[in-house]
């Protein structure tokens, strides 16, 4: 199972970190559309933040694991773009979890 964790600030619900870990085991490796979808959305979002917001996230990635602590940016517009992209990732991953709930679970924590 893939577990996706979003950590948000209590005051404003800003995403301050996320982690994606595990394997869906929906199908054999190389044919697992759930794993591929989650990977495409999460890695694609990290790349989009770099390209569109100009922010290189401090992300760590290993086999079946991606995580990042999200910096607070001094540039308000870049920070807003980054948060919008992170919220977009949350929506897309939520859609995958809604369709494949036996293979993907999303958790949220407030700090």
C-alpha positions as CSV (number, residue, x, y, z in Angstrom):
1,X,0.0,0.0,0.0
2,X,1.1,3.6,-0.7
3,X,0.7,5.9,2.2
4,X,0.8,9.7,1.5
5,X,1.1,12.0,4.4
6,X,0.6,15.8,4.2
7,X,1.6,17.9,7.2
8,X,-0.2,21.2,7.5
9,X,0.1,24.2,9.7
10,X,-3.0,24.5,11.9
11,X,-3.4,28.2,11.5
12,X,-3.6,28.5,7.7
13,X,-3.6,24.8,6.5
14,X,-0.4,25.5,4.6
15,X,1.4,22.3,3.5
16,X,4.7,22.2,5.4
17,X,5.8,18.7,4.3
18,X,4.7,15.6,2.5
19,X,5.8,12.0,2.2
20,X,4.9,9.3,-0.3
21,X,5.9,5.8,0.7
22,X,5.3,2.2,-0.2
23,X,4.1,0.3,-3.2
24,X,0.6,-0.1,-4.4
25,X,0.9,-3.8,-5.3
26,X,-2.1,-3.3,-7.7
27,X,-0.2,-5.2,-10.4
28,X,3.2,-6.6,-11.1
29,X,6.1,-4.1,-11.1
30,X,6.2,-2.4,-14.5
31,X,2.5,-2.8,-15.0
32,X,1.2,-1.1,-11.8
33,X,-0.9,1.8,-13.0
34,X,-1.6,3.0,-9.4
35,X,2.1,3.2,-8.6
36,X,2.8,4.9,-11.9
37,X,0.1,7.4,-11.3
38,X,1.2,8.3,-7.8
39,X,4.8,8.6,-8.9
40,X,3.9,10.8,-11.9
41,X,1.9,13.2,-9.8
42,X,4.3,13.5,-6.9
43,X,7.5,13.7,-8.9
44,X,5.9,15.8,-11.5
45,X,4.8,18.3,-8.8
46,X,8.3,18.5,-7.4
47,X,9.6,19.3,-10.9
48,X,6.7,21.8,-11.6
49,X,7.6,23.7,-8.4
50,X,11.2,23.9,-9.5
51,X,10.2,25.1,-13.0
52,X,7.2,27.3,-12.4
53,X,7.9,28.7,-8.9
54,X,11.7,28.7,-9.2
55,X,12.1,26.7,-6.0
56,X,14.3,23.7,-5.6
57,X,12.6,21.7,-2.9
58,X,14.8,19.8,-0.4
59,X,13.3,16.5,-1.6
60,X,14.7,13.0,-0.8
61,X,13.8,10.1,-3.1
62,X,14.5,6.4,-2.9
63,X,12.8,3.3,-4.2
64,X,9.1,3.7,-3.2
65,X,9.7,6.8,-1.1
66,X,9.6,10.6,-1.7
67,X,9.5,13.3,0.9
68,X,10.1,17.0,1.3
69,X,10.0,19.7,3.9
70,X,8.5,22.8,2.3
71,X,10.4,26.0,2.8
72,X,8.7,29.3,3.6
73,X,9.6,31.7,0.8
74,X,10.3,35.4,1.2
75,X,8.9,35.9,-2.3
76,X,5.1,35.9,-1.7
77,X,4.2,35.2,-5.3
78,X,6.6,32.2,-5.6
79,X,5.3,30.9,-2.2
80,X,1.7,31.2,-3.5
81,X,2.6,29.4,-6.7
82,X,4.4,26.6,-4.7
83,X,1.4,26.2,-2.4
84,X,-1.0,26.1,-5.3
85,X,1.0,23.3,-7.0
86,X,1.2,21.4,-3.7
87,X,-2.6,21.7,-3.3
88,X,-3.0,20.5,-6.8
89,X,-0.9,17.5,-6.0
90,X,-3.1,16.8,-3.0
91,X,-6.2,16.9,-5.1
92,X,-4.8,14.6,-7.8
93,X,-3.5,12.1,-5.3
94,X,-6.9,12.3,-3.5
95,X,-8.6,11.4,-6.8
96,X,-6.3,8.3,-7.1
97,X,-7.0,7.3,-3.5
98,X,-10.7,7.6,-4.1
99,X,-10.6,5.2,-7.0
100,X,-7.9,2.8,-5.6
101,X,-8.5,3.0,-1.8
102,X,-7.2,-0.5,-1.2
103,X,-3.9,0.6,-2.6
104,X,-3.5,4.2,-1.6
105,X,-4.3,6.0,1.6
106,X,-3.9,9.7,2.4
107,X,-3.2,11.0,5.9
108,X,-3.1,14.6,7.1
109,X,-1.5,15.9,10.2
110,X,-1.8,19.4,11.7
111,X,1.2,21.0,13.5
